[in-house]
Amino acid sequence: MQQVIVEEPYEFVPPVYGNTWPNIIQLYLKRYLRTAFGVHSVECREVDRLRATLEAGHGVLLAPNHCRLSDPLTLGILSREIGRHLHAMASWHLFKESWLANFVLRRMGGFSIYREGLDRTAIDTGVEILAAARRPLIVFPEGAISRHNDQVMPLMDGTAFVARTAAKRRAKRKDPAGVVVHPIAIRYFFQGDVEETVKPVLTDLENRLGWFTQEDRPLVDRLRQIGEALLALKEVEYTGASKSGDFYHRAAELIEEVLSKIEQDCGIKEKAVGEVARVKAIRAALLPDMVDRKVTPEERRRRWNLLATSYYLQQMSHYPPKYVRRSVPNIKEHILETVERFEEDFTDHARIHHPMHVVIEVGEAIAVEGRRPRGGEDPIMSGILDQLTEMLTRLSKEADKV
């Protein structure tokens, strides 16, 4: 399991509000995106929508899809386009990776959010940033990295809560402008030879499975075979035996069966919507006593096993059905993303592939009212989801033509 959970008492990490360091860091941003993430070029579209909102004096919440670790830094290019630095909520574990990560994230406007519990300080910081309206605030409503570019995961409704609370605060202060949400579509386009790029990764995975290299098989068949093997390994680990049948049906059954058992073990009676929210609830139930050292060493090990299992099941849920298929032309980013997920899930590491071109498209403004209408879907969250889905669907058609 990747180090996304910190077994320490949480301490809020505030942002740095000055402009000097963001200006310096942005001088090196394009070079860093190229070397660290394979992003060679970034194109920003419909930026005038955002400029108009800023000129009107509104507090701005940016709600992007989140398919890669590079997304927040890629949005730094949008920041340059609008001439305004950004703030962003970022998971606490990112600030704990190293002193350098902490230093850079804070000075780029990032502040921590504790995903394993209710973080009132982070929420209030985000609300105040929106109410002050000096910089836009980035909140990733999916709540986790999906690693699939053309489909949006279920959204976390905390995004709307922050926006509405800020709108109320602005209204109390008699601010003439309000709060606006702009959905932001981030779409990566791989500009290399995808088959030659992924072959070394597939060979390494096959060798780790103890197989002879399957280079004589079609690429999609190799992907299917590796996926079947990884799923069977987890079925045996979690249930004692592998199963047969459709891959996606088996994966969904395994996720539901094992997550339900863990939720029952944790005393969680009401299941959240979506695997990300369910796993968040599991962490919130398991971690507090571990952090407070109120469990025995044996119980601590058991809980870590449950945390690792729930994390892997969350990752498994990020394989969209029919994302890569036989007998049809496949969008090469779908192939690349699937291979990257295989490698990351099996080894906790995914190598960087060059070159990537990124399109950032600004969606239309969604005005935020202080109160949510009674009944039905939340208009803010449904508006974000609808716009992200439409923009990504349209952008994926561009990839299909390449």
N, C-alpha and C positions, 0 to 999 in steps of 0.2 A: 504494500500500500504506500502511495506517495505520502509525504509528510504534510498532510493538510490539517492534522489535528495536533494541538499543542496541549500537553498535560501540565499546564501551569495556571495559576490564577491570572485571569484576564486583566490587562491594563490597557486602557484606551490610548491609542496613538493619534495625537492631533495632527492636523495638516500645518504646513508652513504657508503663510499667506503672502509673503513677499514676491516680487517679480524678478529679482536678480538671478536666482538659481534657475527658475524655469527658462529664462532667456538664455542662460549659458547651456543648459542641458539640451535645449532645442537645436543648438548649433550642431550637435553630434547625433541628433535623433535619427536622421535618415541612414547614416552609417551604421548605427547600432541596430536598427531594424533589419538592415541587410545582413549583417554578420550574425546576429543572435537569432533571427527568425526567418531569414530567407526572403524578406519583403524587399523587393528591388524598386517598386514604384507604387505610388498611391494617387488615386484620382478621387476628388471630392465633387459630388453632384448636388444640385438644388441647394447650394449654400445660401443663396439669397433668402430662402425661407427663414433660416436661422438668423441671418443678419437683420431682417425686418423685425423679428421678435426682440432681439437685443436692442435695436434702436428705439423700440417702443418702451423699453425700460422694464420688461417683464422679468421675473425670476424664471430661469430656464432649467428644466430637468431633461437631460438626454437619456433616452432609453434604448440602448443598442442590443442586438442579438449578441451572443457570446460564444463563438465557436473555437477560438484559439487564445492561447496565453498572451499573444501579441496584441490583442484588441485594444487594451487601454493605451498602449504606447502608439499604436496606429492612429488613434484618435488625436494624438498630439499634432498630426498633420492637419486635421480639421481645425485645431486650435490656432495654428499658424494662419490658416485661410481666413478666419474670422477676427484675428488680431486680439484674441481674448484667451487668457489661460483658463484651465479647467480644474475643478475639484472632482474627486472620485472616491466612492466607498470601495474599500478593498478588504478582502478577508485578512484577519489578523495574522494568520500563519505566514503570509507573504512578508510581513514586517519582521518576522522572526527568523527568516532564512539567513540573513547576514547583516552586518552593520551597514554595508554598502546599499543593500536593498532598502533597508529602513531609511537611510539618508536620502536616496534618490526618490523613493516613493513619496515621502513627506514633502520634499521640495518641489515635486511636480504637482502638489496639491492633493495627494492621497491621504486618507485617514482610515483608521481601522473600523471594521464591523465584526462583532463576535457572532459567528454563524451558529454557534452551539447554544445560544440563549438570547434573551431579550437585551439588546444593547441600547439603553435609553440615551446614553451620552452620544453615541454615533448618530442615532435618529435625530436628536436635538441639534447636533452639529449640521447635519444635512438640511434640516428644516431652516436653520438660521442662514446657511449659505444661500438657499433659495429666496428667503425673505429679504436678505440684503441685496440680492440681484447684481452683485459685482462680477461673479463668474458663473458660468453654467456648471451644473452638478451632474456627473455621470452615475447612474445606477443601472446595473445589469439585471433586468427583471427576471431572467431565467434562473439566476441564483447559482449557476455552476457553468463550467465550460462544457459545451455539448460535443465539440469536434465534428459536427455536421453542419455544413454551411447553408443548406437550402431548406431546412425545416426548423421550426421554432418549438422549443420544449414548453410545457406548461409554465405560466408566469406566476411569480410570487407577488401577492397583492400588497406587500409592504411599499412598493413603488408608489402606488396611489395614496397610501396613508401619508407618506412624507410630503407628497405634492399638495394634498388637501390641507394638511396642518400648516404648511407654509402659506397657502392661500389665505387661511384664516388669520394668520399672524400679520400678513400684509394688509388685510382688510381692517384689522384693529388699529394699525398704525396710520390708516387713512392714505396708504400709498395709492396713487392714481392708477398704476398698472397692477397686473395680477401675476399669476403663475401659469406657465405654459409647459406642456410636455411635447418634445419632438422625438418620435421614434427614429432610430438611426439604423439603417441596414448596412452591415459590413459583409462584403462578399469577396472571397479570395479566388483568384484565377491562377492556376498553375500553368506556367508558360514553357515547361520543359517536356521531355519525352517521358510520360508517366510509366510506361512499361519498363523501360530501362532503369528508371529511378527506383521502382519498388522491387525489382528482381533481387538485389542484394539483401533487402530486408526479409523477403519471403524465404530466401535460402537460409538465412540465419535462424528464422523461426522454425523452419523444417528441421534444421540440424538440432535445435534445442529440444524438439519433440522426439528426437532419435530416428528421424526418417532419412532416407536417401533424398537428395534434391530432386524436386518434381519439375524440372525445367521443360520437360517434353509436354507438359499439360498446359492447356489454355489458361491464361491469367485468371479469369473469373473462377475456373474450376479449382485452381490453387487456393484462391481466397476462400471459397466455400469449404474446401477440405480442412484448411487451418481453422476456420471458424467452428466447424463441427468438432474438431479435436479439442479446442479450448473450452467449448461448451461442455463436452463430455467430461473433461477433467473436473470442472466445477460441479457437475451433477454428481459425480462419484464422491467428491470432497464433501458436499453439503447434504446429499441424500443417500449415499452409499452405493448408487448404481447409475449407470448412464441409461438414457432412454432413446427411443427411435421416433421418427416423425419429422414434421416440419421444424426447421431450425428456430424460426421466430416464435412459433407456438410453444416450443419447448423452453425457450429462453424466458418468455413471459410467464409460463407456469412456474419455472424455477424461482424467478424474482418474487412472484406473489407468495409462493409457498414459504420460502425462507424468510422474507421480510415480515410476513404475518407472524411467524413463530417468534422472531426477535421482538416485534411489537408487543406480543403477548407476554414475553419474558420481561419486558420493560414496564408493563402495566399500562400501555397506551391503548385506550379504548376507541378513540375516534381517529380513523386514518386520514391523514392529510391527502391533498390532491397532488398526484405526481410523485415519482420516486425521489426527487431532490428534496421535496418538503417532508416526505416520510423519513428519509435518512436524517434530515436535520432534527426531527423530533426524537429519533433514536439517540442521536448524540447528546441532545439536551437532557435525556433521561439517564444516560450512562456516565457522563463525564463529571458532573458536580462532585460526587463522592470520591471519584478518583483524584480529582484536583485537590480536594480537602484531605486526602490520605485517610479516608474512612473505610477503606476496603482492605482485605487481606491480600497478600501477594498472589495467592491462587485466584481470588476473585478479580483482581486487577488483570491477570493474564486472560481470564475468561472474557472479561469485558473488552479487552483489546481485540480478541478474536472476533467478537460480535461487531465491533467497530470496523475491523478490516473486511469482514464479510459484507456488511451493509454498504460500505464504500464500493466494493467490487460489484455488487448488484446494481448500485446506482450507475456505475460505469457501463455495465452490461445493458442497461436500459437506453443507452445512447446509441444503440445500433438500430436505425430506423428500418422497418420492414421494406424489403425490395429496393433498398438504396443502391445495391449493385446486383444486377440480374444477368442471367444467361440469355443468349439469343437476341439481345437488343443492344444498340449502341449505348455505352455507359459514359456519363459525364466523368472526365478524368479526375476532377476533384473528389468525386465520390469514391473512386478507387483509392486515391491517395489517402483520404481521410480514414477509410476503413483499414488500410494497412497501418497507418499511424496509430489507430486505436488498438489494433492487435498487438503491436509492439509495446505500446505503453501499458496495456493491461497485463501483458505477459512479463515485462521486464521493468516496469515503472519508469521507462525512459523511451522517448520517441525522437529519432534523429531529425535534424532540420533538412528540409528539401528546398532547393533553389531552382528557378526564380519564381517568386510570387508577385503578382500584380493585385492590388487591392482597390476595390471601389467602395467608397463611403457615400451613401445617399441619405440626405436629410429628408425625413418625412414631414408631412404637414402638421402645423401646430394644433395641439389639443388643449383647449382652454380648460382650466381646472376650477371647478366650483368648490366652495368650502365644505359643502355637505354632499354626501353620496345619496343619489335617489333611492328610494325604498324599492326593494324587490328587484329581481332580475340580475343580469350581469352588471358588473362595475363598468360604466362607460369609458373610464380611463383605461382600464386594463384591456377591455375588448377593442378599444381604439388602437392601442399599441399593438396588440396581436394581429389585428386585421391589416394594419399598415405594414408591419414587418413581413407578414406572410405574402402580401401582394408584391412588395419590393423585391424580396428574395426570389419569389417565383419568376418575376420578370427578369431579374439578373441571371438566374440559372439558365434561362433560354439563350442569353448571350453566350454563356459557356458552352451550351449545346451546339452552337454554330461554329465554334472555334475548331 
